[in-house]
């Protein structure tokens, strides 16, 4: 069994180190000669995966994967983080970020990283700030739990909600003022130009969503700081998060699925 693993960050390097204990492995980077990888049985991609043409970005460099390599991988196992349109016609694709155990633990790592950014960028005690959390999926819930434990006042903004108290729906949120810090976990567009230009106060926005859903130009013109958090599990827990992915891959290979 030979595995080809994309070397995109420290987390994927940990995937490589872990799987290298059990399998023949090869790292893919910007200098890879794909003609020499003609016998790989499986391909492990990073979380964000591929462009529409089958290329990917790793460590700030574009890796152009030739069509001949994809043709050889057509019937092989492919592991990616989130669904990729390019992989739609490949029959043996596994998305590890859809695994419930990985999603749960990834949310914990994300909350740890978010808390670090909150402490590092507020310039005052975090117990003195009011925080709005946009989105209440796995990461939003975990972040809320951590901030509750620290007795930080929060509001949770959801697309639709009948819950009262600290929960507010997006329509009502757009009519009022914002907190000192906004943590965006939603992949939908909420913080658009209209909303950002209407606020009188200047919040700190920590954006942990994968897609770019914030109007950064409007935020800049309003002197609103936006931190695009990027890969928080890689930042705060690359060994643990890499081992999670490696264990998932190992399990799928061993059970033959």
C-alpha positions as CSV (number, residue, x, y, z in Angstrom):
1,X,0.0,0.0,0.0
2,X,1.5,3.3,-1.1
3,X,0.0,6.7,0.0
4,X,0.6,10.1,-1.6
5,X,0.1,12.9,0.9
6,X,0.0,16.6,0.1
7,X,2.5,18.6,2.2
8,X,0.4,21.7,2.7
9,X,1.0,22.6,6.4
10,X,2.2,21.1,9.7
11,X,-1.1,19.2,10.2
12,X,-0.6,17.3,6.9
13,X,3.1,16.7,7.8
14,X,1.8,15.0,11.0
15,X,-0.6,12.9,8.8
16,X,2.5,11.9,6.8
17,X,4.6,11.0,9.9
18,X,1.8,9.0,11.4
19,X,0.9,7.0,8.3
20,X,4.6,6.4,7.4
21,X,4.7,4.1,10.4
22,X,2.4,1.7,8.6
23,X,2.6,2.3,4.9
24,X,4.9,3.4,2.1
25,X,4.4,7.1,1.8
26,X,5.4,10.0,-0.5
27,X,5.0,13.7,0.1
28,X,3.5,15.9,-2.6
29,X,4.7,19.5,-2.8
30,X,5.3,22.2,-5.4
31,X,8.4,20.4,-6.7
32,X,6.9,16.9,-7.1
33,X,7.4,15.0,-10.3
34,X,4.1,13.4,-10.8
35,X,5.3,11.1,-13.5
36,X,7.3,9.3,-10.8
37,X,4.2,8.7,-8.7
38,X,2.6,6.1,-10.9
39,X,1.8,3.4,-8.3
40,X,0.0,5.3,-5.4
41,X,-3.0,3.4,-4.0
42,X,-4.5,6.4,-2.2
43,X,-4.2,10.2,-2.2
44,X,-4.6,12.3,1.0
45,X,-5.5,16.0,0.3
46,X,-5.7,18.9,2.8
47,X,-9.0,20.2,4.2
48,X,-9.6,22.9,1.6
49,X,-8.6,20.7,-1.3
50,X,-8.7,21.6,-4.9
51,X,-9.4,24.3,-7.5
52,X,-11.9,23.7,-10.2
53,X,-9.1,22.5,-12.5
54,X,-7.6,20.0,-10.1
55,X,-4.7,22.1,-8.8
56,X,-4.2,23.1,-5.2
57,X,-2.3,25.5,-3.0
58,X,0.2,24.4,-0.4
59,X,2.4,26.6,1.7
60,X,1.5,29.6,-0.5
61,X,2.5,27.9,-3.7
62,X,0.3,26.5,-6.4
63,X,0.7,22.8,-7.1
64,X,-0.4,22.0,-10.7
65,X,-1.5,18.4,-10.8
66,X,-1.4,17.0,-14.3
67,X,-4.4,15.2,-15.9
68,X,-2.3,12.1,-16.3
69,X,-2.0,11.8,-12.5
70,X,-5.7,12.2,-12.0
71,X,-6.4,9.5,-14.6
72,X,-4.2,7.1,-12.7
73,X,-6.1,8.0,-9.5
74,X,-9.6,7.5,-11.0
75,X,-10.2,4.2,-9.3
76,X,-8.0,4.8,-6.2
77,X,-9.0,6.0,-2.8
78,X,-9.0,9.8,-2.3
79,X,-9.3,11.5,1.0
80,X,-10.2,15.2,1.2
81,X,-11.5,17.5,4.0
82,X,-14.6,19.0,2.5
83,X,-16.6,18.2,-0.7
84,X,-14.8,19.2,-3.9
85,X,-16.6,19.7,-7.2
86,X,-13.6,18.5,-9.1
87,X,-13.8,15.1,-7.3
88,X,-17.5,14.6,-8.2
89,X,-16.9,11.8,-10.7
90,X,-14.3,9.9,-8.7
91,X,-16.0,6.9,-7.2
92,X,-13.9,6.3,-4.0
93,X,-13.7,9.7,-2.3
94,X,-13.9,10.0,1.5
95,X,-14.4,13.4,3.2
96,X,-12.8,13.2,6.6
97,X,-14.2,16.5,7.9
98,X,-17.7,15.0,7.6
99,X,-16.8,12.3,10.2
100,X,-18.6,13.2,13.4
101,X,-15.7,12.4,15.7
102,X,-13.3,14.6,13.7
103,X,-15.9,17.4,13.5
104,X,-16.3,17.4,17.2
105,X,-12.6,17.4,18.1
106,X,-11.9,19.9,15.3
107,X,-14.4,22.3,16.9
108,X,-12.5,22.0,20.2
109,X,-9.2,22.9,18.4
110,X,-11.0,25.8,16.6
111,X,-12.4,27.1,19.9
112,X,-8.9,27.0,21.4
113,X,-7.5,29.0,18.5
114,X,-10.3,31.5,18.6
115,X,-9.8,32.1,22.3
116,X,-6.1,32.8,21.6
117,X,-6.9,35.3,18.9
118,X,-9.5,37.0,21.2
119,X,-7.0,37.4,24.0
120,X,-4.2,38.5,21.7
121,X,-6.1,41.2,19.8
122,X,-8.5,42.8,22.2
123,X,-6.0,44.9,24.2
124,X,-8.0,44.5,27.4
125,X,-9.4,41.8,29.6
126,X,-11.6,39.6,27.6
127,X,-14.2,39.6,30.4
128,X,-14.7,43.3,29.6
129,X,-15.8,42.7,26.0
130,X,-19.2,41.7,24.6
131,X,-19.0,39.1,21.9
132,X,-21.4,38.2,19.1
133,X,-21.1,34.7,17.6
134,X,-22.5,34.4,14.1
135,X,-23.5,30.9,13.3
136,X,-24.3,28.0,15.7
137,X,-22.9,24.9,14.1
138,X,-20.3,22.7,15.7
139,X,-17.7,25.4,16.0
140,X,-20.1,28.1,17.1
141,X,-21.5,25.9,19.9
142,X,-18.0,25.0,21.1
143,X,-16.8,28.6,21.1
144,X,-20.0,29.6,23.0
145,X,-19.3,26.9,25.6
146,X,-15.7,28.1,26.1
147,X,-16.8,31.8,26.4
148,X,-19.6,30.9,28.8
149,X,-17.0,29.1,31.1
150,X,-15.0,32.3,31.2
151,X,-18.1,34.4,32.0
152,X,-17.8,36.5,28.8
153,X,-21.2,38.0,27.8
154,X,-22.2,36.7,24.4
155,X,-25.0,36.8,21.8
156,X,-25.6,34.1,19.3
157,X,-26.8,35.2,15.9
158,X,-28.6,32.6,13.8
159,X,-30.4,32.7,10.5
160,X,-33.7,31.8,12.1
161,X,-34.4,31.2,15.8
162,X,-37.4,31.2,18.1
163,X,-35.2,31.0,21.2
164,X,-35.1,34.0,23.5
165,X,-32.4,35.5,25.7
166,X,-29.0,35.7,24.1
167,X,-30.2,34.2,20.8
168,X,-31.1,36.7,18.0
169,X,-32.0,36.1,14.4
170,X,-30.2,37.8,11.6
171,X,-33.0,40.1,10.6
172,X,-33.2,41.5,14.2
173,X,-29.4,41.6,14.5
174,X,-29.2,43.8,11.4
175,X,-31.4,46.4,13.0
176,X,-29.3,47.0,16.1
177,X,-25.8,47.6,17.2
178,X,-23.0,45.0,17.4
179,X,-20.7,43.7,20.2
180,X,-17.1,44.7,20.8
181,X,-16.0,41.5,19.1
182,X,-17.7,39.5,16.4
183,X,-16.7,35.9,15.8
184,X,-18.0,34.7,12.4
185,X,-18.4,31.0,12.0
186,X,-21.1,31.1,9.3
187,X,-20.4,30.3,5.7
188,X,-23.3,32.5,4.6
189,X,-23.0,36.2,4.0
190,X,-24.1,38.2,7.0
191,X,-21.5,40.9,7.4
192,X,-22.1,42.7,4.1
193,X,-21.4,46.3,3.1
194,X,-24.8,47.6,4.2
195,X,-24.4,46.3,7.7
196,X,-20.7,47.2,8.2
197,X,-21.3,50.8,7.0
198,X,-24.3,51.3,9.3
199,X,-22.5,50.5,12.6
200,X,-21.3,53.4,14.6
201,X,-18.9,51.4,16.8
202,X,-15.9,49.6,15.3
203,X,-15.8,45.9,16.4
204,X,-13.0,43.5,16.0
205,X,-14.1,40.7,13.6
206,X,-12.6,37.2,13.9
207,X,-13.6,35.3,10.8
208,X,-13.1,31.5,11.2
209,X,-15.4,30.6,8.2
210,X,-13.7,28.7,5.4
211,X,-15.1,30.8,2.5
212,X,-14.6,34.6,2.3
213,X,-18.1,35.9,3.3
214,X,-17.2,39.3,4.7
215,X,-16.9,42.5,2.7
216,X,-13.3,43.2,3.6
217,X,-13.1,46.5,1.5
218,X,-16.1,47.9,3.4
219,X,-14.6,46.9,6.7
220,X,-11.3,48.6,5.8
221,X,-13.0,51.8,4.9
222,X,-14.9,51.8,8.2
223,X,-11.7,51.2,10.2
224,X,-13.0,47.8,11.3
225,X,-10.3,45.2,11.9
226,X,-10.9,41.8,10.4
227,X,-8.8,38.8,11.3
228,X,-9.1,36.0,8.8
229,X,-8.3,33.2,11.2
230,X,-7.3,30.5,8.7
231,X,-6.4,27.1,9.8
232,X,-6.8,27.2,13.6
233,X,-6.4,23.5,14.3
234,X,-3.1,23.6,12.5
235,X,-2.1,26.7,14.5
236,X,-2.8,25.4,18.0
237,X,-3.0,21.6,17.7
238,X,-1.4,20.4,14.5
239,X,-0.1,17.2,16.0
240,X,-3.5,16.2,17.5
241,X,-5.5,17.3,14.5
242,X,-3.1,15.6,12.1
243,X,-3.3,12.3,14.0
244,X,-7.1,12.5,13.8
245,X,-6.9,12.6,10.0
246,X,-4.3,9.9,9.9
247,X,-6.4,7.6,12.1
248,X,-9.5,8.2,9.9
249,X,-7.5,7.3,6.7
250,X,-5.9,4.2,8.4
251,X,-9.4,3.0,9.5
252,X,-10.8,3.3,6.0
253,X,-7.9,1.5,4.5
254,X,-8.0,-1.3,7.0
255,X,-11.7,-2.0,6.7
256,X,-11.5,-1.9,2.9
257,X,-14.1,0.8,2.4
